[in-house]
Amino acid sequence: MLKWLVKELGSDCLTVPDSRGDTAVHLAAQHQSIESLEWIKRQIGTDCFRLKGDGDRTAFHIAAQKSDNSMLKWLVKELGSDCLTVPDSRGDTAVHLAAEHQSIESLEWIKRQIGTDCFRLKGDDDRTAFHFAAKKSDNSNLEWLVKELGSDCLTVPDSRGDTAVHLAAQWQPVDSLQFIFDQIGAEMLGLKNNEGKTPADYVESYCYFRDQSAKRAWISSTQRQLEASRPPAGSSAPTAASAGAAAPRPRPRARQSVQPPGPTPVGLPEKTRAKKQLDPSFTDWDFILQDDKKQLIGRGGFGKVYKALTDRNQTVAVKVLPLSGTGQSGKLQRAVEMEKRGVEILKRLSHPNILQFLKCEQKSDGLYIFTELVSGHSLFELMQRQKKPFKESGVRDFSRQICSGLNFLHCQPEGAILHRDIKSSNIMLTNEGVIKLIDFGLAKEIEKTCGLSTGFGPKGTMYFMAPELFDTKLKSLLYSAKTDVWAFGCTVYELTAMQPPDGDQPIENIGILRFRKQKMPRIADGFSAGLKDFYLRCVDYDPRKRADTAELLRHSFLSASS
């Protein structure tokens, strides 16, 4: 019918909005198949799938509400993964909607496209994917998100003070309450929203929702067992329940022991009072556990990062790079040895803006790289949490420190050390306001050897790649200090716009744009001429004319007062 109407009236009718703003394109995404979208694409191209309809929702938002994710996958293939995080008028993205309406397989797929930080994005009423997953009729997505990002996300409040626990108590069956209790224990029963309501209150208030009588019974039983587990007043003897007779036993959270501030004890030797340096000579270590699992603190395109405790009683980060590559063990081992040499070089460096490397160990299942443990957030994560780019004063402060770290790397007496993966997600801001360059492109050779590489490293990195890296005449990528500078310039732009240059373009188009030397996007009005010039000096297409870090450190933008 739709094809017949277009044949009779022309393809323009596909984009005529109704009173709510929805077009035939939006409705086809909701009710028809991929074959229909393929046909629409042939008629009017792919830009129509970005059109905003009712509530500023695009075809991506509508596809994310379908239980089957095949249409969402098709749209991402056509238009790029950035569309997954485009907000509607309420702030909800396709990621939020998929967490409520689709399956674990869909969340796994989204993770492969854009990583796990997207599940922390705040939408309508400051709700994250955790809140949306808690409204799903079963708790499969909620369990998956907790496994990926940790149980602390269960207690993150939205603007009304509601947590995923409140919503699960309202919408999900009783086994979801038991799962949550296993993660965070009795804390779940005491959580209160802005109106002072607990999850138990939600069970009572929404008595017509599913499984409410079973949930009432579970809450009552759990509260009785918790009461029984408390020793009588004035008694320290444990009861039968506290010994584990019948009470549910939540897995304890990992806790850090923090010494409250206070005066230095009299007579304590100066050597003891001094800040201890990380000791790389440890010979034994263990993963720090959270909920009986290794405490995951980050992941990249290749490898995961965990907390570890050494036999020197110091906490460190350990990145685990899986080693596969069956049938090419010789090639793999050469790649591993190359990475080991890289770590040996990096561990000799000491600079306040560069992550401190400690050592690496090769085991049968992977290569383990140990570094200092940084407390803070990546610049990318901060922008996503704040839902806005940084002010110019922040961009200047961060740029000074990033440039200082890069200059130190590039000016080593034995030759320049390259980072190879500068972008906001690889730049940490510590709790004390210090920039740290992390996640050097160390694993690229192993990644390629194991057959896990996309050819250009993690998705998104291509937006930061210098034009000379797209030269098809070269057999391999020729990184240099100037390619680091280009990536730094793209990062400066990203800090002002929340996306890299041409970030609205599908990732597969970036190589073409750079090869054609298309003019780089300008930094938006509202920022100083000095900042705009600083950025342009970093993204000169000719690497010979592109600024080096020494010149950038002398630039007027960095010397200006904040």
ABEGO torsion letter per residue (X at the ends): XAAAAAAAAEAAAAABBBAAGBBAAAAAAAABBAAAAAAAAAAAEAAAAABBBBGGBBAAAAAAABABAAAAAAAAAAAEAAAAABBBAAGBBAAAAAAAABBAAAAAAAAAAAEAAAAABBBBGGBBAAAAAAABABAAAAAAAAAAAEAAAAABBBAAGBBAAAAAAAABBAAAAAAAAAAAEAAAAABBBAAGBBAAAAAAABAABBGAAAAAAAAAAAAAAAAAABBBBGBABBBAAAAGAABBBBBBBBBBBBBBBBBBBBGBBAAAABBBBBBAABABBBBBBBGGBBBBAEBBABEBBBBBBBAAGBBBBBBBBBBBGBGAAAAAAAAAAAAAAAAAAAAABBBAABBBBABBBBBAAEBBBBBBBBBEBBAAAAAAAAGBBBBAAAAAAAAAAAAAAAAAAAABAAEBBBAGABBAAABBBBAAGBBBBBGBAAAAAAAAAAGABAGAEBBGAAAABBAAAABAABABBBBBAAAAAAAAAAAAAAAAAGBBBGAABBAAAAAAAAAAGBBBBBBBBGBBAAAAAAAAAAABABAAABBBAAAAAABAAAABBX
